[in-house]
Every structure is written in C-alpha cells, then in structure tokens.
Amino acid sequence: MAYQAAGKPGAAEDAYLQSLRTVVQLGDVAGQTRTLIQLGNLFVDVHERRPAEAAAF
C-alpha cells in the first residue's frame, strides 16, 4: 500500500504479486484474499483516477 500511496503503481503491483506468491506458498487463504483485494484496488486507482498512467500500466 505504501507504493500505491506514493503514486508508484508498477512497484505496488510488483509488491502485491510477491505477497501473493508468498501467501499462496503458505496456504494462507485470508492473506490471498487481502492481496487480491489490494490488486483490485490498485487496478481501480490507476484505471479510473489516473487514466494517463493506466495506459502505461
């Protein structure tokens, strides 16, 4: 969430995907859910609020 708040969507996506890999390996279903929600929020943030960045994302 820190990268997302700092306006770095690419870094945020990388961090969320790394987190997702980790929680999948651990079998942490709740963690997977939280991470997927954050990825969804990132998508909405970039594609709806900053369309110029969405094209590069």
Biotite code that builds the C-alpha atoms (Angstrom):
import biotite.structure as struc

atoms = struc.array([
    struc.Atom([0.000, 0.000, 0.000], chain_id="A", res_id=1, res_name="MET", atom_name="CA", element="C"),
    struc.Atom([2.956, 2.329, 0.560], chain_id="A", res_id=2, res_name="ALA", atom_name="CA", element="C"),
    struc.Atom([3.995, 2.228, -3.103], chain_id="A", res_id=3, res_name="TYR", atom_name="CA", element="C"),
    struc.Atom([0.408, 2.755, -4.182], chain_id="A", res_id=4, res_name="GLN", atom_name="CA", element="C"),
    struc.Atom([0.023, 5.748, -1.863], chain_id="A", res_id=5, res_name="ALA", atom_name="CA", element="C"),
    struc.Atom([3.319, 7.142, -3.179], chain_id="A", res_id=6, res_name="ALA", atom_name="CA", element="C"),
    struc.Atom([1.977, 7.049, -6.735], chain_id="A", res_id=7, res_name="GLY", atom_name="CA", element="C"),
    struc.Atom([4.181, 4.152, -7.876], chain_id="A", res_id=8, res_name="LYS", atom_name="CA", element="C"),
    struc.Atom([1.687, 1.674, -9.358], chain_id="A", res_id=9, res_name="PRO", atom_name="CA", element="C"),
    struc.Atom([4.317, -0.516, -11.021], chain_id="A", res_id=10, res_name="GLY", atom_name="CA", element="C"),
    struc.Atom([6.205, -1.009, -7.759], chain_id="A", res_id=11, res_name="ALA", atom_name="CA", element="C"),
    struc.Atom([2.913, -1.572, -5.943], chain_id="A", res_id=12, res_name="ALA", atom_name="CA", element="C"),
    struc.Atom([1.917, -4.275, -8.410], chain_id="A", res_id=13, res_name="GLU", atom_name="CA", element="C"),
    struc.Atom([5.293, -5.987, -8.015], chain_id="A", res_id=14, res_name="ASP", atom_name="CA", element="C"),
    struc.Atom([4.992, -5.931, -4.226], chain_id="A", res_id=15, res_name="ALA", atom_name="CA", element="C"),
    struc.Atom([1.417, -7.263, -4.292], chain_id="A", res_id=16, res_name="TYR", atom_name="CA", element="C"),
    struc.Atom([2.396, -10.080, -6.666], chain_id="A", res_id=17, res_name="LEU", atom_name="CA", element="C"),
    struc.Atom([5.326, -11.046, -4.439], chain_id="A", res_id=18, res_name="GLN", atom_name="CA", element="C"),
    struc.Atom([2.990, -11.023, -1.455], chain_id="A", res_id=19, res_name="SER", atom_name="CA", element="C"),
    struc.Atom([0.519, -13.180, -3.357], chain_id="A", res_id=20, res_name="LEU", atom_name="CA", element="C"),
    struc.Atom([3.227, -15.747, -4.180], chain_id="A", res_id=21, res_name="ARG", atom_name="CA", element="C"),
    struc.Atom([4.209, -15.874, -0.512], chain_id="A", res_id=22, res_name="THR", atom_name="CA", element="C"),
    struc.Atom([0.707, -16.312, 0.891], chain_id="A", res_id=23, res_name="VAL", atom_name="CA", element="C"),
    struc.Atom([-0.092, -18.951, -1.740], chain_id="A", res_id=24, res_name="VAL", atom_name="CA", element="C"),
    struc.Atom([3.018, -20.907, -0.711], chain_id="A", res_id=25, res_name="GLN", atom_name="CA", element="C"),
    struc.Atom([1.979, -20.617, 2.924], chain_id="A", res_id=26, res_name="LEU", atom_name="CA", element="C"),
    struc.Atom([-1.577, -21.708, 2.162], chain_id="A", res_id=27, res_name="GLY", atom_name="CA", element="C"),
    struc.Atom([-2.874, -18.515, 3.756], chain_id="A", res_id=28, res_name="ASP", atom_name="CA", element="C"),
    struc.Atom([-6.289, -18.125, 2.134], chain_id="A", res_id=29, res_name="VAL", atom_name="CA", element="C"),
    struc.Atom([-7.146, -14.962, 4.085], chain_id="A", res_id=30, res_name="ALA", atom_name="CA", element="C"),
    struc.Atom([-3.819, -13.437, 3.009], chain_id="A", res_id=31, res_name="GLY", atom_name="CA", element="C"),
    struc.Atom([-4.560, -14.347, -0.596], chain_id="A", res_id=32, res_name="GLN", atom_name="CA", element="C"),
    struc.Atom([-7.921, -12.651, -0.314], chain_id="A", res_id=33, res_name="THR", atom_name="CA", element="C"),
    struc.Atom([-6.433, -9.464, 1.142], chain_id="A", res_id=34, res_name="ARG", atom_name="CA", element="C"),
    struc.Atom([-3.718, -9.336, -1.502], chain_id="A", res_id=35, res_name="THR", atom_name="CA", element="C"),
    struc.Atom([-6.134, -9.871, -4.376], chain_id="A", res_id=36, res_name="LEU", atom_name="CA", element="C"),
    struc.Atom([-8.349, -7.119, -2.989], chain_id="A", res_id=37, res_name="ILE", atom_name="CA", element="C"),
    struc.Atom([-5.338, -4.779, -2.917], chain_id="A", res_id=38, res_name="GLN", atom_name="CA", element="C"),
    struc.Atom([-4.508, -5.667, -6.530], chain_id="A", res_id=39, res_name="LEU", atom_name="CA", element="C"),
    struc.Atom([-8.113, -4.875, -7.449], chain_id="A", res_id=40, res_name="GLY", atom_name="CA", element="C"),
    struc.Atom([-7.937, -1.564, -5.618], chain_id="A", res_id=41, res_name="ASN", atom_name="CA", element="C"),
    struc.Atom([-4.707, -0.750, -7.452], chain_id="A", res_id=42, res_name="LEU", atom_name="CA", element="C"),
    struc.Atom([-6.360, -1.505, -10.772], chain_id="A", res_id=43, res_name="PHE", atom_name="CA", element="C"),
    struc.Atom([-9.294, 0.790, -9.952], chain_id="A", res_id=44, res_name="VAL", atom_name="CA", element="C"),
    struc.Atom([-6.971, 3.519, -8.681], chain_id="A", res_id=45, res_name="ASP", atom_name="CA", element="C"),
    struc.Atom([-4.837, 3.533, -11.806], chain_id="A", res_id=46, res_name="VAL", atom_name="CA", element="C"),
    struc.Atom([-7.508, 2.958, -14.418], chain_id="A", res_id=47, res_name="HIS", atom_name="CA", element="C"),
    struc.Atom([-10.205, 5.236, -13.066], chain_id="A", res_id=48, res_name="GLU", atom_name="CA", element="C"),
    struc.Atom([-8.391, 8.003, -11.256], chain_id="A", res_id=49, res_name="ARG", atom_name="CA", element="C"),
    struc.Atom([-5.242, 8.353, -13.359], chain_id="A", res_id=50, res_name="ARG", atom_name="CA", element="C"),
    struc.Atom([-6.054, 7.364, -16.940], chain_id="A", res_id=51, res_name="PRO", atom_name="CA", element="C"),
    struc.Atom([-2.765, 8.690, -18.314], chain_id="A", res_id=52, res_name="ALA", atom_name="CA", element="C"),
    struc.Atom([-0.853, 6.302, -16.075], chain_id="A", res_id=53, res_name="GLU", atom_name="CA", element="C"),
    struc.Atom([-3.251, 3.480, -16.871], chain_id="A", res_id=54, res_name="ALA", atom_name="CA", element="C"),
    struc.Atom([-2.097, 3.456, -20.474], chain_id="A", res_id=55, res_name="ALA", atom_name="CA", element="C"),
    struc.Atom([1.489, 2.803, -19.354], chain_id="A", res_id=56, res_name="ALA", atom_name="CA", element="C"),
    struc.Atom([0.449, 0.317, -16.665], chain_id="A", res_id=57, res_name="PHE", atom_name="CA", element="C"),
])
